[in-house]
Amino acid sequence: MHDCLVPDAAAPAGPEGQGEAGPDGTVPSAGGTVPAGDDGATTGDGTTSTVDGTTPRADGTGPSLALAPAEITARKPLGRRIAGLVVSLGLILVIFLVVIPQFADYSQAWDAVQKMSPGWWVALGVATVVNQMSFAWPYQAVLPHLRYRHGFMETQTTSAISNTVPAGGAVAIGMTFKMFGSFGFSPVAISTAVATTGIWIMSFKLGLPIIGVALLAITGQSTGGVVGAAVLGLVVIVVLGLLLWLVFRSPTSALWIGRLGDRMLNWALHFAHKQQSDRVEQGVLHFRDQTNDIIRNRGMLLTLAVLASQCSVIVLVFFCTRSVGITTSQLSDLEVLLSIAVARLVGVIPLTPGGLGTIDAAFIGMLTAFGANSSVALAADMIWRLTTYFPPIFIGLITYFIWKRGMSKRLYASHPDAVPAPAVTTTAPAAQ
């Protein structure tokens, strides 16, 4: 969905991340409307999600399984934020002005871009539109009844954040809670969606280099010296898969994983003279409780949505490389696939907004290592950035103001996406 990230905005009226208070004093939630201050927060399917038998509060107090948007977006000290911005900008400038010119020529890259045919520009335009449209699909898979226009609005806005703000992922998640909350979804449903889509997308990024290396080895082609990255990805996926299997296998195994994590954390805290805690155990149990139903009932749909969305990115990369003159005789499709897979794996570490600079250097380096002309590889990267980095920024600004306008007119409070849970009525027993 997002390989990308926009400035923070004012929170909607009403409880943080829960949406606007309705005209009757209620607050939209995933299971319908909850009276303000009432002790109930429902999941996307209208059921109350708990671990310890207590009920999360709609006003955010008391036991809650949802991530707290206020905690996610807690601002760092001004000095640290400025230092982070300076470091990010400095790294971007060094990569584009010092590192890349050491092995590629910008003027030759620009010449390759100018030689592109009109047909390729049309194909790139279509692929770009499909790619941007696909961002919302994974969220639609895990948030029942999410309208596509609202999903598109949220993903474009938060993608604009992550593409322009250093370490903007946290800010983007905070905006995710605000926007989806305004559309009627509870914090529990939103945190579940964020967690599951994040795990699925990260698994794809880790798994793609493995697939690429395996296919190149099977077909007898050079792996470009990235076997190490594939092995690392394989180890991470195996460990992550085993942990997830144990978490969802049973409450007992989930409890064991949580306590094991706490023992490791408390061992580290001992050396830092910090107080011990059971936060890992509680976090694992909360995560299992939130996501169990989603993964069981909508896991396949989420998998297909993430595959479709990520494949749209890969197709766009193929168009970018072929349009500037990198032919299949120079680089096979598998080599292009492995190049972008490794580059995106490098971008997992958010050193710069949207991986600007770091992903580019890795992508150009991989294409060159496989045999492409370095300047033409730079041209392919320029086109890739043109079609993936900048569109969400401009579209995101528009969708943000559309959302704010809808908030001011209370459109989302009056027509929430989340479907209210069926009312449960009880009849008093007849007097004997």
N, C-alpha and C positions, 0 to 999 in steps of 0.2 A: 504494500500500500504505500506507505510513505517511506521513501528514501529521503525524505525531505522534511523542513520545519518553519511565527509572526508575532508582532508586538503584543504584549498583554493588553487585556481590555477590561473594562469595568464589568463586575459581576452582575448577572441579572438580579432583578428584585427577588426577594424571598430567600430561603435558606440556600447557602452556598452549594452550587451544583445540583440543586433540586428543582430549579425552574422558578417561574413567577408564581406568586400566590394568586389564586383565581378570585373572581369577584365574590364568591361565597365564602372566602376565607380558607379555601383549601389549597393544597399544593399538589401539582401534578406529580404522579409517580408512575413507575412501570406497570403497576397493577391497577391504575386508576388514579383517583384523587384521594389524598390523605388529609384529613383535617389538620390544620397547622397546630403543631404541638402534640398531636396524637401519637401514641406509641406504636407506630407501625411503619415499616419500610419493606416494600415488596420487590421481588425479583421480576425479571422480564416475563415470566409466565404467570405472574399474579400470586405466587406463593411467597410466604415469609421465609427468608433464608437465615438460619441460625446454626451455631455450633453447640453452644452450651445451654440451649433451651430458652434463652432470654430473647427478647424482641428488640431489634435495633430501633432507635427513635428516628422519626422523620425529621426532627430538628437537628440531627447530628450528634446529640448527646446520648449518653448511655452506650451499651454495647453496640458496635457497628462493624459490619464486615466490609464496608466500602472503604476505598482509599479516600483519605481526606484531602480534597483539592487544596485547602488552605496550607496543608503541610507540604504537598507536592510543590506548590509554587512559592513556598516561603523564600523571600528575597535574601540573597547573600549580602554581606556588607558591601557598601559602595566601592571600597578599595579593591575587594576581590573581584567584583564585576568588571571594573575598569581594567584590572590586570588581565582578566580572562579575555576581554575584548582586544586588548593590545597584543596579547600572545597569539590569538586566532588570526588577527589581521596581519601580524608579522609573519606567521607561518605561511599564509596564503601568498603574500608578496614574495617571500623567499622562493616558494615552489614555482610560481609563474614567471618571476623575473630573473631568478638565478639558476634554479635546478633545471627546469625544462629547456631553456635556451642552450644548455650545455650539450644537448643531443638532438634538438629539433629547431627548425627555423620557422618563425611566425609568418614571414612573408611567403615562404613556399606553401605553408599550410593554407594561407589565405588564397593563394592561386588555385589550390585544389578545390577549395570551397566555391570559388567563382566559376569553375569548370563544370559544376554539377548541372545536370539537365533539368528542365522544367518537370519532367515526369517524376524524378526523384523528389523534388520539392513537394509535389502533390502527395506522393506516397508518405513522405515524412509528416506532412500535415495531418493526414488521416490517422497514421499510427500514433501521433501525438495526442489527438483528440481521444482515441480509444484508450490510450494509457491513462490520461487524466480522468476519464469517466470510470475507469476500473477501480480507482482508489476506494470508492464507497462500497464495493461489493462485499468485502470481508465483514464490515460492520453490519451490513444488511443480513448477513448469514447468522450473526449471533444476537442481533437486536430485533426480535420479531416485530413486524409492522412499522419498522423504520422507513419513512418515505425516502425515495431515492434522492429527491431534491434536497432534503435535509442532510442526508449522508454526504452528498456532494458538497454542500455548503460547509459542513464541518471539516471534511478532509482537505479541502482546498485552503480553508483558513488556517488550519493547524500546519499544513505543509508550508505555507508562506512563513509561518513563525519559525519553523525549524530551518528554513533556508536563509533566514536573515538574522537570527539571534544566536550568539554563541551559547552552546549547551542549551539550545532552545527546546529540547525534548520535554523538560519539566514544565516549561511555560505552556507548551503545546498540550500536554496532558491536562493541565489546569483548564485550558480553554475547552478541551474535549468535555470535561465535566460540566462546564457552564453551558455549552451549546446543547449537548444531549440532554442535560437537565431541563433546559428550557423547552425541549421537544416532548417532555413528559416522562423521561426515563429516570428511575431512582438511582442513587449513587451506587447501590449494590449491582444493579444491572450494568451500569456504565463501567465500573471497575472490573466486572467479569468480562465485558467485551474488550476492554483495553488489555487485560492479561492474556486472554485466549488468542486474540489476533496477533499480539506481540510475539507470543511463543511460536505460533504457526509461521509467521513471516521470518523470524530469526532461524527457525529450523530449515526453511527453504534456503536462506542465505548460507547457512553452514553446510547444507547438503549439496548445493549446486557444484562447488569445486570437486567434491567427491565424485559426483556423476560425470563431470567433465573429464577428470583424470582417468576414470575407469573406461570411459568410451574411447578416449585417445589411446589408451594402452591396448584395448581390444582391437582397434583398427590399425595398430602398429605405428601411430604417429607420435611425434615427440611431445612430451608432457611439459616442456618449457621450464623444467626445474622447479615445479610447484607441488611435487609429491608431498613435501613436508606440510604445506598448507592444507592439502586434502586429508592427510593423516590426522592433523590437529582437529580439523572439522569433524572427522569421523569419531575421534575420541570424545569430543564434546557432545556430539549427537547421541552416542551410545550411553554416556553417563547421564545426560539429560533425560533420555528416553527411559532409562532404568529408574531414575528418581521419580519421574511422572507415573510410571507403571506402579511403583510401590505406593505412591500417594493415592492413586485412584483404586488400587486393589482392594483396600479395606481401611476402615478407620484405625485399626490397630497398627497396620504398617505405616500409615500416614503419621500416626503419633510417634512411632519409632524414628522415622525420618526427621521429624521436628525436634525430638529430644537429642538425636545425634547432632543436628545442626546447632542446637543450643550448647552442647558440650564443646564443640569446636569454637563457637563464638565466645563462650565464657572463658575458655582457655586463653584466647587472645586478649580478652578484656582484663584477665588477671595481670598480664604484663603491663597494661596501660593503667592499672589501678582503678578500673571502672567497676561499677556495680553489676553483678550478674543478673541475667534476665531470662525469661522464657519466651521472648518475642518470636523466635524462629518457630517454636512449637505452635504458638497461637497463629502465626502467619500461615503456616502450612495447613492447619485445620480450617482456617477461614477460607483459604484459597480452594481447598477441596470442596468445602460446602458450597461456595459460590459457583464453581465451574463444573461440578460433577454432572448436573442435569444438562447443561449446555453441550458438553463434550459427548455425552451419551446420545442426546437427541438431535444435535445439530453439528456434530463433529465432521461428518462427511460433507455436508453442505459448506461448512467453513473451509475444509480442505480444497474443495473444487473452486470456491471463490478466490482463495489465495493463489492457487495454481493459475487460474485465468488471469488474475491481476499481474502476477509476476511474469507470466509468459508474454503479456503485452509489453513489458519492459524489455524482455529479451528480443522480441521481434523488432522493436524500435532500435535496439543496438545493432542488429543485423543491417537494418536500413541505413543507419549512420555510417557504418564501416564500408558498405558496398557503394554508397552514393558518392563517396570521395575518391573511389578508384581502387580500393583494396579488393582484388578479385579472389575468387575461390582457389585459383592456382597459386596465389601468394599465401593466403591464409584460409584454411578450411573453416566451415561453420563451427565445428567443435572447438577449434583454436580461438575463435572469436568468443564463443560461449565461455570457455575457461578464462579468457582474459577479463571479461566483465565480472565473472563470478569471483575471482580473486580480488579485483578492484573493490567490489562491493563489500567483500569480507573485511578489507582494510578499513572501509568506511564505518564499520560497526563501532569503532572507537571514535567518539564524537569530538575530534580535536578542533574542527572548524564547522561553521554552519553548513549543514547539508553535505558535509564531507568535501567541501570545495577545496581543491588543491590536492589533498591527500588521495582521494579516489582518482583524480585526473592523472596524477603522476603514476599511480599503479597501473591504470588502464593503458596509458601510452607506453609505459615500460613493458607491459605484457605483450601488447601488439607488436612492439619492436622486437622483443625477444623471439617471437614466433616467426619473424621474417618480414614484417611490414616496414616500409620506409618510415623513419621516425617523424618526418614532417607531415607525411600523409596521415600517420597515426594521430598526430596532434590535431589535424583537420577533422578527423572522425570524432575526437573528443570534443572539439569546439561545437560540432553539430549536435552531439549528444547532450551537451550542457544547454545549448540553445533550445532543445526540445523537451528537456526534463527539468532543468533548474529554474528557468525564468517564468514559464507559463504559470506555475502555482503561485508565484509571488504576485503577479498582476491579477490573476483570477481571484486569489485569496483576499486581496484588498476589496474587490467588488463584493465577494460573498460575505465578508465581514460586515460591510455597511448594509447589505441586504438583511442580514441577521439582526443587526442593531435596529433597523427600521421596523422589522417584524416584532421585535421586543417592545418597542415604543408603542406599537399599535395592539399589543397583547394578542397577536395572531396565534402564537404557539400555545398559549395558555387556554385559549378557547377551542383550539382544534389540536390536541396533543396526539402524537403518533402512537403512544402506548395505549393498549386496549384495557379498559377497566376489568378487573376480575369480577366474575359473576357474584352477585349478592347472595349471601347465605342467610336464609330466614329460618327461624325456629318457631315452633308452635308450642305454647304452654300446654302441659297436659291437662286434660279435662278434670274438673273437680270430682272427687269420688262421692 
